[in-house]
Amino acid sequence: MRRITILGSTGSIGRSTIAVLREAQDLDFAVEALVGGDNVGLLIEQALALRPAEAVIANEELLPTLRDGLAGSGIAVSAGRNAVLTAAARPADWVMSAIMGAAGLAPTLVAIERGASVALANKECLVCAGRLFIDTARRCDAQLLPVDSEHNAIFQVLGRPEDVEKLILTASGGPFRTHSLDAMRAASPEQALEHPNWAMGKKISIDSATMMNKGLELIEAAYLFDTCESRIDIVVHAQSIIHSLVAYKDGSLLAQLGAPDMRIPIAHALAWPDRIETAAPRLDLTTIAALTFEKPDTLRFPALRLARAAIQAGQGTPTALNAANEIAVGSFLDRKIGFLDIATLVEDTIDALTAQRIIAAGDEPMSFEHIHEIDAAARRAAASLANHA
């Protein structure tokens, strides 16, 4: 029996993980802990269905509601940041890391330090603290299993590192793939949220529209697969059928294909090194009209350039990039800045922190204290720039 903890069970990835668990007829499992954020009603529903040993709500104000909802169930309940960390420390064999943002860093590291198999759906872990997380996983003999469809695709077809020529991440291009700069300049939040292929949360949908998500994935891939960014290419593939590819030195190109459904990479990570059946739709290659590919336009999508420059600079620059982008996306959704201002605000923030020698001067951040300092400085600078836009 595999014991499972889901950090972020009420979010999109958490809900998909639970769907896979409930569909899996050939997986023997028990749920150790479910951790939700603010959606206490959904957490109660999930807990009653899966019967975890403990249910945790991050928002402490919702503890009475959680306690009432699970009264008499025998399920332990708790709330708050320390309770989230305690849940991550419970003896689960497999932990889904799906708490988005900086809040997911500490509990994910706790699970890694236990030597668990950790399914990574939190970009910030590797973008903000890549070296810290990779080194800790090696030291504690933890297995990092990528859940992002692109990284999971590479993981599935990756052979011996010495045989690999380059990694190729595919990008849908988002809702503005064919839009002019003038059209993008006038884009509303509603338009930016209309992703053509994937149903996602607001933050990641905007990141897809700017293609910052692909820039962040490039940084993740560099750490996760111990690869120089110059050996990672990005290609726009509008159909989202090929999720990524690996090019080998003999000229072979291996790809992982599948329907754009997060249950597929989640199921792969959950069952690894085996496979389990899912209810995800199957591809019928005879009905796919075409698979197209094109180079990304870094003039219309400068976030790709910024991400490459950030990992090249290192020394906390990816942390600042991520924090500034979160502020910029929030400011766009609040209609404080325009769509094209997102990347500009991120670049201006990085320039400001570089000039102040907060980033790109010193060692790679290897502690949460250092990471939080950079993160906070970037958020303050980005917020100030957004307020004066």
DRENTI-6400 format. One record per residue (C-alpha): x, y, z; residue in three letters. Coordinates in steps of 0.02 Angstrom, whole numbers, padded with zeros to 5 digits, always signed. Layout:
% DRENTI-6400
+--------+--------+--------+------+
|     px |     py |     pz | rodo |
+--------+--------+--------+------+
|      X |      Y |      Z |  ALA |
...
+--------+--------+--------+------+
***
This chain:
% DRENTI-6400
+--------+--------+--------+------+
|     px |     py |     pz | rodo |
+--------+--------+--------+------+
| +00000 | +00000 | +00000 |  MET |
| +00063 | +00173 | -00046 |  ARG |
| +00031 | +00311 | +00081 |  ARG |
| -00006 | +00479 | -00002 |  ILE |
| -00008 | +00661 | +00054 |  THR |
| -00077 | +00799 | -00056 |  ILE |
| -00013 | +00974 | -00019 |  LEU |
| -00136 | +01090 | -00105 |  GLY |
| -00279 | +00967 | -00123 |  SER |
| -00411 | +01101 | -00159 |  THR |
| -00317 | +01181 | -00303 |  GLY |
| -00324 | +01130 | -00486 |  SER |
| -00181 | +01003 | -00476 |  ILE |
| -00243 | +00937 | -00310 |  GLY |
| -00417 | +00909 | -00379 |  ARG |
| -00345 | +00819 | -00530 |  SER |
| -00237 | +00712 | -00417 |  THR |
| -00390 | +00659 | -00319 |  ILE |
| -00481 | +00622 | -00481 |  ALA |
| -00338 | +00505 | -00531 |  VAL |
| -00343 | +00420 | -00361 |  LEU |
| -00530 | +00392 | -00371 |  ARG |
| -00517 | +00325 | -00549 |  GLU |
| -00369 | +00210 | -00514 |  ALA |
| -00432 | +00032 | -00497 |  GLN |
| -00257 | -00043 | -00495 |  ASP |
| -00178 | +00066 | -00359 |  LEU |
| -00176 | +00014 | -00176 |  ASP |
| -00163 | +00174 | -00075 |  PHE |
| -00210 | +00262 | +00086 |  ALA |
| -00212 | +00451 | +00109 |  VAL |
| -00102 | +00514 | +00250 |  GLU |
| -00146 | +00700 | +00240 |  ALA |
| -00244 | +00825 | +00136 |  LEU |
| -00192 | +01007 | +00145 |  VAL |
| -00304 | +01145 | +00077 |  GLY |
| -00292 | +01334 | +00072 |  GLY |
| -00456 | +01429 | +00089 |  ASP |
| -00586 | +01315 | +00011 |  ASN |
| -00637 | +01229 | +00172 |  VAL |
| -00799 | +01160 | +00099 |  GLY |
| -00706 | +01065 | -00037 |  LEU |
| -00576 | +01005 | +00088 |  LEU |
| -00713 | +00932 | +00197 |  ILE |
| -00790 | +00846 | +00046 |  GLU |
| -00620 | +00774 | -00006 |  GLN |
| -00581 | +00715 | +00170 |  ALA |
| -00747 | +00626 | +00189 |  LEU |
| -00719 | +00539 | +00023 |  ALA |
| -00536 | +00489 | +00048 |  LEU |
| -00530 | +00470 | +00238 |  ARG |
| -00355 | +00540 | +00269 |  PRO |
| -00272 | +00526 | +00438 |  ALA |
| -00269 | +00716 | +00446 |  GLU |
| -00349 | +00864 | +00356 |  ALA |
| -00263 | +01033 | +00365 |  VAL |
| -00326 | +01204 | +00314 |  ILE |
| -00193 | +01338 | +00292 |  ALA |
| -00312 | +01478 | +00341 |  ASN |
| -00322 | +01467 | +00531 |  GLU |
| -00486 | +01562 | +00536 |  GLU |
| -00570 | +01415 | +00449 |  LEU |
| -00521 | +01285 | +00578 |  LEU |
| -00690 | +01289 | +00669 |  PRO |
| -00781 | +01257 | +00504 |  THR |
| -00663 | +01113 | +00462 |  LEU |
| -00682 | +01040 | +00636 |  ARG |
| -00872 | +01048 | +00626 |  ASP |
| -00875 | +00975 | +00451 |  GLY |
| -00770 | +00824 | +00501 |  LEU |
| -00842 | +00799 | +00676 |  ALA |
| -00864 | +00615 | +00714 |  GLY |
| -00763 | +00559 | +00563 |  SER |
| -00608 | +00511 | +00660 |  GLY |
| -00503 | +00623 | +00547 |  ILE |
| -00381 | +00736 | +00639 |  ALA |
| -00395 | +00920 | +00594 |  VAL |
| -00276 | +01067 | +00612 |  SER |
| -00239 | +01236 | +00534 |  ALA |
| -00103 | +01362 | +00502 |  GLY |
| +00074 | +01365 | +00433 |  ARG |
| +00149 | +01250 | +00565 |  ASN |
| +00009 | +01125 | +00537 |  ALA |
| +00049 | +01123 | +00350 |  VAL |
| +00232 | +01085 | +00389 |  LEU |
| +00180 | +00949 | +00511 |  THR |
| +00069 | +00870 | +00378 |  ALA |
| +00216 | +00871 | +00255 |  ALA |
| +00319 | +00780 | +00387 |  ALA |
| +00192 | +00639 | +00407 |  ARG |
| +00253 | +00467 | +00348 |  PRO |
| +00188 | +00470 | +00170 |  ALA |
| +00281 | +00376 | +00034 |  ASP |
| +00222 | +00496 | -00103 |  TRP |
| +00187 | +00682 | -00084 |  VAL |
| +00103 | +00794 | -00211 |  MET |
| +00177 | +00969 | -00198 |  SER |
| +00037 | +01076 | -00268 |  ALA |
| +00034 | +01226 | -00150 |  ILE |
| +00064 | +01369 | -00269 |  MET |
| +00182 | +01515 | -00237 |  GLY |
| +00312 | +01541 | -00103 |  ALA |
| +00197 | +01458 | +00025 |  ALA |
| +00238 | +01290 | -00053 |  GLY |
| +00426 | +01298 | -00030 |  LEU |
| +00445 | +01252 | +00154 |  ALA |
| +00322 | +01105 | +00159 |  PRO |
| +00396 | +01034 | -00001 |  THR |
| +00571 | +01042 | +00072 |  LEU |
| +00508 | +00954 | +00229 |  VAL |
| +00442 | +00811 | +00123 |  ALA |
| +00606 | +00802 | +00025 |  ILE |
| +00707 | +00797 | +00186 |  GLU |
| +00608 | +00642 | +00237 |  ARG |
| +00668 | +00556 | +00079 |  GLY |
| +00492 | +00542 | +00006 |  ALA |
| +00447 | +00532 | -00177 |  SER |
| +00390 | +00710 | -00211 |  VAL |
| +00284 | +00754 | -00362 |  ALA |
| +00327 | +00933 | -00405 |  LEU |
| +00187 | +01043 | -00469 |  ALA |
| +00252 | +01200 | -00383 |  ASN |
| +00362 | +01300 | -00503 |  LYS |
| +00432 | +01411 | -00366 |  GLU |
| +00527 | +01268 | -00283 |  CYS |
| +00651 | +01256 | -00427 |  LEU |
| +00635 | +01432 | -00497 |  VAL |
| +00669 | +01517 | -00329 |  CYS |
| +00775 | +01386 | -00243 |  ALA |
| +00831 | +01263 | -00375 |  GLY |
| +01004 | +01225 | -00308 |  ARG |
| +00940 | +01208 | -00129 |  LEU |
| +00803 | +01085 | -00178 |  PHE |
| +00910 | +00981 | -00296 |  ILE |
| +01054 | +00967 | -00172 |  ASP |
| +00935 | +00922 | -00029 |  THR |
| +00850 | +00787 | -00135 |  ALA |
| +01018 | +00709 | -00174 |  ARG |
| +01075 | +00716 | +00007 |  ARG |
| +00913 | +00641 | +00073 |  CYS |
| +00890 | +00514 | -00067 |  ASP |
| +00722 | +00588 | -00114 |  ALA |
| +00646 | +00561 | -00286 |  GLN |
| +00585 | +00717 | -00376 |  LEU |
| +00447 | +00676 | -00499 |  LEU |
| +00398 | +00817 | -00618 |  PRO |
| +00212 | +00846 | -00641 |  VAL |
| +00213 | +00993 | -00762 |  ASP |
| +00164 | +00912 | -00926 |  SER |
| +00322 | +00973 | -01013 |  GLU |
| +00445 | +00913 | -00881 |  HIS |
| +00351 | +00752 | -00857 |  ASN |
| +00363 | +00722 | -01044 |  ALA |
| +00552 | +00744 | -01040 |  ILE |
| +00562 | +00632 | -00887 |  PHE |
| +00470 | +00495 | -00981 |  GLN |
| +00585 | +00495 | -01133 |  VAL |
| +00751 | +00547 | -01054 |  LEU |
| +00891 | +00422 | -01075 |  GLY |
| +01072 | +00430 | -01022 |  ARG |
| +01124 | +00613 | -00998 |  PRO |
| +01285 | +00587 | -01096 |  GLU |
| +01183 | +00540 | -01250 |  ASP |
| +01071 | +00695 | -01245 |  VAL |
| +01103 | +00838 | -01365 |  GLU |
| +00964 | +00953 | -01305 |  LYS |
| +00794 | +00963 | -01222 |  LEU |
| +00647 | +01040 | -01315 |  ILE |
| +00502 | +01115 | -01219 |  LEU |
| +00342 | +01141 | -01316 |  THR |
| +00229 | +01291 | -01289 |  ALA |
| +00050 | +01317 | -01347 |  SER |
| +00083 | +01501 | -01380 |  GLY |
| -00067 | +01548 | -01274 |  GLY |
| -00215 | +01653 | -01328 |  PRO |
| -00108 | +01786 | -01413 |  PHE |
| +00002 | +01673 | -01518 |  ARG |
| -00047 | +01759 | -01681 |  THR |
| -00092 | +01931 | -01611 |  HIS |
| +00001 | +02089 | -01660 |  SER |
| +00090 | +02197 | -01532 |  LEU |
| -00048 | +02327 | -01547 |  ASP |
| -00182 | +02197 | -01512 |  ALA |
| -00083 | +02131 | -01363 |  MET |
| -00059 | +02306 | -01296 |  ARG |
| -00248 | +02328 | -01291 |  ALA |
| -00283 | +02153 | -01221 |  ALA |
| -00399 | +02140 | -01070 |  SER |
| -00378 | +02017 | -00925 |  PRO |
| -00531 | +01923 | -00990 |  GLU |
| -00448 | +01896 | -01159 |  GLN |
| -00283 | +01843 | -01080 |  ALA |
| -00371 | +01714 | -00972 |  LEU |
| -00447 | +01624 | -01123 |  GLU |
| -00319 | +01487 | -01150 |  HIS |
| -00355 | +01388 | -01309 |  PRO |
| -00308 | +01215 | -01241 |  ASN |
| -00294 | +01207 | -01052 |  TRP |
| -00412 | +01248 | -00909 |  ALA |
| -00301 | +01328 | -00778 |  MET |
| -00300 | +01454 | -00636 |  GLY |
| -00287 | +01641 | -00667 |  LYS |
| -00102 | +01661 | -00628 |  LYS |
| -00041 | +01521 | -00739 |  ILE |
| -00162 | +01571 | -00877 |  SER |
| -00088 | +01746 | -00883 |  ILE |
| +00087 | +01670 | -00878 |  ASP |
| +00039 | +01566 | -01029 |  SER |
| -00022 | +01721 | -01119 |  ALA |
| +00143 | +01811 | -01089 |  THR |
| +00241 | +01647 | -01111 |  MET |
| +00323 | +01680 | -00944 |  MET |
| +00264 | +01505 | -00896 |  ASN |
| +00381 | +01435 | -01028 |  LYS |
| +00522 | +01544 | -00964 |  GLY |
| +00494 | +01479 | -00788 |  LEU |
| +00487 | +01301 | -00856 |  GLU |
| +00655 | +01329 | -00941 |  LEU |
| +00730 | +01376 | -00773 |  ILE |
| +00649 | +01224 | -00692 |  GLU |
| +00714 | +01108 | -00827 |  ALA |
| +00891 | +01173 | -00809 |  ALA |
| +00892 | +01126 | -00624 |  TYR |
| +00786 | +00969 | -00634 |  LEU |
| +00886 | +00889 | -00775 |  PHE |
| +01054 | +00969 | -00730 |  ASP |
| +01065 | +01050 | -00901 |  THR |
| +01137 | +01216 | -00960 |  CYS |
| +01000 | +01332 | -01023 |  GLU |
| +01089 | +01345 | -01191 |  SER |
| +01044 | +01161 | -01218 |  ARG |
| +00859 | +01192 | -01190 |  ILE |
| +00754 | +01248 | -01338 |  ASP |
| +00575 | +01309 | -01342 |  ILE |
| +00460 | +01278 | -01489 |  VAL |
| +00282 | +01337 | -01510 |  VAL |
| +00164 | +01191 | -01541 |  HIS |
| -00013 | +01259 | -01543 |  ALA |
| -00103 | +01091 | -01530 |  GLN |
| -00025 | +01043 | -01360 |  SER |
| -00015 | +00861 | -01414 |  ILE |
| +00174 | +00840 | -01405 |  ILE |
| +00217 | +00895 | -01229 |  HIS |
| +00407 | +00899 | -01249 |  SER |
| +00550 | +00811 | -01338 |  LEU |
| +00727 | +00753 | -01310 |  VAL |
| +00856 | +00763 | -01450 |  ALA |
| +00997 | +00637 | -01446 |  TYR |
| +01173 | +00647 | -01518 |  LYS |
| +01136 | +00512 | -01648 |  ASP |
| +00998 | +00618 | -01725 |  GLY |
| +00853 | +00532 | -01639 |  SER |
| +00711 | +00641 | -01574 |  LEU |
| +00598 | +00563 | -01443 |  LEU |
| +00433 | +00643 | -01398 |  ALA |
| +00293 | +00610 | -01273 |  GLN |
| +00118 | +00635 | -01343 |  LEU |
| -00048 | +00641 | -01254 |  GLY |
| -00211 | +00735 | -01238 |  ALA |
| -00195 | +00902 | -01146 |  PRO |
| -00257 | +00828 | -00982 |  ASP |
| -00159 | +00845 | -00818 |  MET |
| -00220 | +00676 | -00760 |  ARG |
| -00092 | +00596 | -00875 |  ILE |
| +00068 | +00669 | -00800 |  PRO |
| -00006 | +00657 | -00625 |  ILE |
| -00042 | +00471 | -00651 |  ALA |
| +00133 | +00443 | -00718 |  HIS |
| +00211 | +00526 | -00566 |  ALA |
| +00093 | +00436 | -00448 |  LEU |
| +00129 | +00261 | -00515 |  ALA |
| +00313 | +00283 | -00563 |  TRP |
| +00406 | +00175 | -00606 |  PRO |
| +00247 | +00081 | -00653 |  ASP |
| +00091 | +00145 | -00742 |  ARG |
| -00092 | +00149 | -00695 |  ILE |
| -00249 | +00168 | -00798 |  GLU |
| -00335 | +00338 | -00807 |  THR |
| -00496 | +00402 | -00881 |  ALA |
| -00402 | +00534 | -00980 |  ALA |
| -00452 | +00544 | -01164 |  PRO |
| -00350 | +00440 | -01286 |  ARG |
| -00269 | +00515 | -01439 |  LEU |
| -00333 | +00459 | -01607 |  ASP |
| -00192 | +00505 | -01724 |  LEU |
| -00303 | +00482 | -01876 |  THR |
| -00416 | +00625 | -01820 |  THR |
| -00276 | +00749 | -01783 |  ILE |
| -00276 | +00864 | -01932 |  ALA |
| -00098 | +00928 | -01910 |  ALA |
| +00043 | +00955 | -01788 |  LEU |
| +00126 | +01123 | -01817 |  THR |
| +00285 | +01200 | -01747 |  PHE |
| +00360 | +01374 | -01750 |  GLU |
| +00494 | +01475 | -01666 |  LYS |
| +00437 | +01586 | -01522 |  PRO |
| +00437 | +01773 | -01555 |  ASP |
| +00540 | +01853 | -01416 |  THR |
| +00491 | +02026 | -01476 |  LEU |
| +00307 | +01996 | -01439 |  ARG |
| +00348 | +01881 | -01294 |  PHE |
| +00500 | +01957 | -01205 |  PRO |
| +00470 | +01851 | -01049 |  ALA |
| +00567 | +01711 | -01135 |  LEU |
| +00719 | +01823 | -01153 |  ARG |
| +00704 | +01881 | -00973 |  LEU |
| +00697 | +01703 | -00907 |  ALA |
| +00852 | +01649 | -01004 |  ARG |
| +00946 | +01802 | -00943 |  ALA |
| +00890 | +01767 | -00764 |  ALA |
| +00959 | +01591 | -00756 |  ILE |
| +01118 | +01646 | -00844 |  GLN |
| +01142 | +01780 | -00711 |  ALA |
| +01095 | +01663 | -00569 |  GLY |
| +01132 | +01723 | -00392 |  GLN |
| +00951 | +01754 | -00348 |  GLY |
| +00896 | +01828 | -00513 |  THR |
| +00768 | +01689 | -00549 |  PRO |
| +00694 | +01719 | -00376 |  THR |
| +00674 | +01904 | -00415 |  ALA |
| +00602 | +01864 | -00587 |  LEU |
| +00469 | +01752 | -00511 |  ASN |
| +00420 | +01875 | -00374 |  ALA |
| +00412 | +02024 | -00491 |  ALA |
| +00307 | +01924 | -00613 |  ASN |
| +00181 | +01878 | -00478 |  GLU |
| +00160 | +02063 | -00434 |  ILE |
| +00150 | +02111 | -00617 |  ALA |
| +00017 | +01979 | -00657 |  VAL |
| -00085 | +02034 | -00506 |  GLY |
| -00072 | +02215 | -00560 |  SER |
| -00130 | +02171 | -00735 |  PHE |
| -00278 | +02072 | -00668 |  LEU |
| -00320 | +02223 | -00559 |  ASP |
| -00309 | +02332 | -00716 |  ARG |
| -00169 | +02439 | -00645 |  LYS |
| -00053 | +02401 | -00792 |  ILE |
| -00074 | +02341 | -00971 |  GLY |
| -00034 | +02169 | -01038 |  PHE |
| +00132 | +02218 | -01118 |  LEU |
| +00181 | +02309 | -00958 |  ASP |
| +00197 | +02141 | -00868 |  ILE |
| +00365 | +02097 | -00944 |  ALA |
| +00424 | +02278 | -00935 |  THR |
| +00387 | +02285 | -00750 |  LEU |
| +00480 | +02122 | -00721 |  VAL |
| +00633 | +02184 | -00817 |  GLU |
| +00634 | +02351 | -00726 |  ASP |
| +00624 | +02262 | -00559 |  THR |
| +00772 | +02150 | -00601 |  ILE |
| +00872 | +02301 | -00660 |  ASP |
| +00834 | +02392 | -00497 |  ALA |
| +00885 | +02246 | -00387 |  LEU |
| +01042 | +02216 | -00490 |  THR |
| +01092 | +02399 | -00470 |  ALA |
| +01067 | +02383 | -00282 |  GLN |
| +01173 | +02222 | -00283 |  ARG |
| +01030 | +02125 | -00203 |  ILE |
| +01044 | +01998 | -00345 |  ILE |
| +01177 | +01946 | -00471 |  ALA |
| +01314 | +01984 | -00345 |  ALA |
| +01365 | +01847 | -00225 |  GLY |
| +01322 | +01666 | -00198 |  ASP |
| +01173 | +01565 | -00255 |  GLU |
| +01038 | +01577 | -00120 |  PRO |
| +01046 | +01418 | -00016 |  MET |
| +00934 | +01463 | +00130 |  SER |
| +00752 | +01513 | +00146 |  PHE |
| +00806 | +01672 | +00236 |  GLU |
| +00909 | +01730 | +00086 |  HIS |
| +00773 | +01677 | -00036 |  ILE |
| +00639 | +01770 | +00063 |  HIS |
| +00748 | +01927 | +00068 |  GLU |
| +00765 | +01928 | -00121 |  ILE |
| +00581 | +01885 | -00145 |  ASP |
| +00524 | +02024 | -00028 |  ALA |
| +00640 | +02153 | -00107 |  ALA |
| +00577 | +02109 | -00281 |  ALA |
| +00395 | +02119 | -00227 |  ARG |
| +00421 | +02290 | -00148 |  ARG |
| +00510 | +02356 | -00302 |  ALA |
| +00382 | +02284 | -00422 |  ALA |
| +00235 | +02349 | -00321 |  ALA |
| +00311 | +02523 | -00317 |  SER |
| +00337 | +02520 | -00505 |  LEU |
| +00159 | +02459 | -00534 |  ALA |
| +00087 | +02595 | -00423 |  ASN |
| +00180 | +02727 | -00522 |  HIS |
| +00141 | +02654 | -00693 |  ALA |
+--------+--------+--------+------+
***
